[in-house]
């Protein structure tokens, strides 16, 4: 019965979402149809450097003689002439800082719309010529590319605004829906304003107030959502968010009643204040609980607030620009609308890593910054229109190319995981799994911790086929397969990683795919090592058998035929070394205690024959099992170091100290020979072989002078149990 209820809930959500998509598509279609059927003069215009309009092209034979003529105004049926310029009809009144200019633009558009309703229009040119024109529908192609792009983005944002609360019905989702719907409406108004036209398309006198209201509604919803994050019981964030709503309401009432001077400046100040409040609230929330989503949202608030502040300065400088450059300044607000809407659209998909939308938001944001800076340069240095556009283009593309990856890393919390880093830990973990199969699951979790650096790791019982992210990217679930050749109950389950990079970023789909590849490569490495080890074991056994049967028999015969006692003892010691070697080759593993006893016996015999004293001290907190590679490497390291002390240093006393403490192995060999200044030694086969074998075990080797005389060699292997 619960499954049936769940399916029923999913079904009605799908039907509602389908209805939302249909309504959104119909709304865009009817808006486009209304604009396509709206009357338009069959002539194109360009802006002169003086700010006047010049006829640039037409398909009407009646108007072709007027191409290149400067427009003086539009004469109505009542005989009134409406003066027009590029500055008065170039952009939306939303981004006009001066109240008088904004009112003048609204009145000009209203008078032009009334003149169109009264009857035919007459175009009057400055050279004294005039021509009567009849308006005609512009058609769908006349809406322009910008309209279709912005309306498509608005439709997408409108759909996402409904998807989020349907998928996760909670108060935060409702706030996101308010933001997305407000910005969707903002984009539609901007799309209508982008249609190239000389006649206003049914624009209301309060358009600027509507658009400002949508931005303020979005800002208040953002502050409210930031106040709902964990605040450790503090109530001041909610009071702050409530006061912000009250301030928005007071502004709306005063602006609607036309009782507020400098409306645009008050609106921009409130929007910038919303960005600052969001930053403060998110900073406090991150200190209470270092959730990476809070950190990402704080980065977004910094970027968007800084961009809005720079755009505000650029718009404020616009009246100081030459009249012909003022229409170019309208590009900045349009790009800002696209940038901010794309950021709102990106928020639910941050953990899904929508690359196209991420790049789109980055390009739009950098273009907004570049355009704003360019407008400031134009206002200060009075550059020409061509220079302004060229500088804006190169600045946007250059900034995008130079700072793209850095900004993505800062905003999204992304990072580059180097192949060397991954395989370094992969190799070490594979060795540790081989050495301690019972800790295979813990080793895998340790490997994932090195790769992703989560704030918290744990393990759960269960099964997964592939890694996946949950909790909006805060948690990464990774399946733990059987990593050992024999079934072990403790090596199956799910690894749970929370908050990547110590709580600084969210997990993404790329992280889930990387986790699957890491697990797959670890399994391949283990399978490869097992196959190689089987081959090595078989080959070692064959070599050990050949040495025992062939060389051992010859040495035994030579010992019996020795001409004197000294030669017989020498051959007997050699035969003992051969037995030790063949026993080590034939056995897969042997205890460290047994290996140390054999090392002591072997070294004592060699030093006794050379007339050298031995001081042996060895301690260990656990008797670990040495693999063949470990045993062979340590044996050859000891023999080579002792041989150097006898043959080159001419030592009379050699001290050997070994220690195994919590998996860390240290070997110190000192002598009283004639060797000095190890930094100037020539590293031939002997010393080079020692370095290679120590590095193979994951350790380091250092030679230094002994205070009295001689050399001290220190071999340190931090994780002897993890090497193979």
Helices and strands as residue ranges (DSSP letters): H 2-37, E 39-40, E 44-47, E 53-57, G 64-66, E 71-75, E 81-82, H 86-89, G 93-95, H 99-118, E 121-125, E 130-133, E 136-137, G 141-143, H 145-167, H 171-193, H 207-227, H 236-256, H 263-288, H 292-317, G 318-320, G 323-325, G 327-329, H 330-347, H 355-381, H 385-412, H 419-435, G 437-439, H 440-452, E 456-460, E 468-470, G 471-473, E 475-480, G 489-491, E 493-498, H 500-503, H 509-546, I 547-551, H 552-560, H 565-586, E 589-591, H 592-610, E 613-620, E 625-627, H 628-647, E 653-661, E 664-671, G 678-680, H 685-696, E 700-705, E 711-717, G 720-722
